[in-house]
Amino acid sequence: MRVSVNRKHFQFLPDSSRVIARFFMNGDVRTIHLIQRIQAMQEHNVHHMLEHTLREFANRHRNISRIFFKHCQYIEDIIEHMGIDYSQLSDERKMLIGSYLTMEYSIESAAFFNPSLIADSDQRHLDNGEKRVIFSFRATGEGHISSLVFRRGILDQHNDLRIMPIGDHVDMADVIHKRLYNKERFIKKLSEMRIPEKYFELIMQDLPEDFEYFALKKNVNRVLDEPGISGARKMALEEITWLADSFYDIQFQRDSDISERVLFPISDSESKGIEDARFVRFREDDGSEKIYATYTAYNGHTILPKLLSTEDFYTFRVMPLHGKGAQNKNLALFPQKIKGKYAMLARIDGVNNYLMYSDRNTVWNNPKIIQEPKYPWEFTQIGNCGSPIWTKEGWLIISHGVGPMRRYCLGASLFDLEDPSKEIGRLDEPLLVPREEEREGYVPNVVYSCGAMIHNDSLILPYAVSDYSSTYGVVNLEELFHALKYPN
């Protein structure tokens, strides 16, 4: 039975003017030569060059001088190694050095897609039938590097969307590395990553049960500096550091709007992208709420499922996911515990939908298949399109299916509230199919979502259009439940 979808005439389009000032360095040797040239400049020439640079870029970034100072500080060791007393450099010379170590990057010049949607914590001062919401998007720029960005809006009583004004600047967060790591859990994750024990045994044996990031980094660098190290051993050691870099906290400035905050790749594990975040508002047993998102970190050759958490969208904690069930893309957390345990959807084999339970939200094992491709439009693979949605009728799960010509369509299923492994119903036809005008984009013939919500007895379904732009559709819940429970 085909369910009708009211596609709204609303577009989220990529905007190449949305730029960040990111760190840029062309290797130690070229950087040393650069510093030598700047050091040879007279102080008045430094002043004039810096003034010119600030006039060109200060209006494009919030506090660009702070960014220049920070980027210069990143290479303090190189400067000191050259025999230059860093503390004796003038502030203007430090800023000028930092400006040469900075580049603008357009975070969404290529695509603005794979949206996720949750209710905002603040629902004050709204008219009847309105709800304040937060969208997340996967923004992609040069080199197909993906980051995570946000928009805030209001859905009215007719499910029409009004987006709040977008801020003038785009800010990256300040990074705080996790201070301590548990040795046992760290070694388990290395094994899950299939790093041979012979490569990390010597690194780990001298570390205490709870060790600091810099202690691990020191041990790894010591081995990396050994002459004649093999390529395989070098890669394994780099991945050990890569795992440690995957734990961090980030903090945005309080004077930034949510539309100005970007979660840009920070650790080596996600150097090529933060992909397909699935946000969910999680209700704890005591009634308190916290916002989680699962996403895929990608470094160009390896993926790592990760979990981030926040309470206010200013401070985020980022952690890698562990266990045999955390081995692929498409993880999505349930919005509450089920029988005292966290629950997660996954697609560990790239083909089927799985369900997992855990006492901890970062460790996932024993995945069980709950859905396999069943209809021709999903014969290639099936997977979730965001966290399950609680309804009185059951857990509503939006899925994606891949069929002929690698066409992505969206489907829907209903599962038992007490036992989400029991399927109550499933649409035999897609809920959403790429229309003719939605077929062209970075990846043709794709509609995809990372999370929907319910508002005014309707399913609000944001979706990406061929991995280029985003929009949303509205589905009547009564019609959808009837199709799921009483198929033809």
Secondary structure, DSSP 8 states (H G I E B T S, - for coil): -----EE-S--B---TT-EEEEE----HHHHHHHHHHHHTS-HHHHHHHHHHHHHHHGGGSTTHHHHHHHHHHTTHHHHHHTT--GGGS-HHHHHHHHHHTEEEEETTSSEEEEEEEEE-S---S--TT-EEEEEEEEEE-GGG-EEEEEEEEEE-TTS-EEE----S--EE-EEEE-SEEEHHHHHHHHHHTT--HHHHHHHHHTS-SEEEHHHHHHHHHHHHTSTT--HHHHHHHHHHHHHHTT-EEEE--TTS-GGGEEE---SGGGTTEEEEEEEEEEE-TTS-EEEEEEEEEE-SS-EEEEEEEESSSSEEEEEE-BSTT-SSS--EE-SB-BTTBEEEEE-TTSSSEEEEEESSTTB----EEEE---SGGGSSEEEESSS-EEETTEEEEEEEEE-GGG-EEEEEEEE-SS-TTSEEEE-SS-SB---GGGS-SSSSSBEE-S--EEETTEEEEEEEETTTEEEEEEEEHHHHHHHHHS--
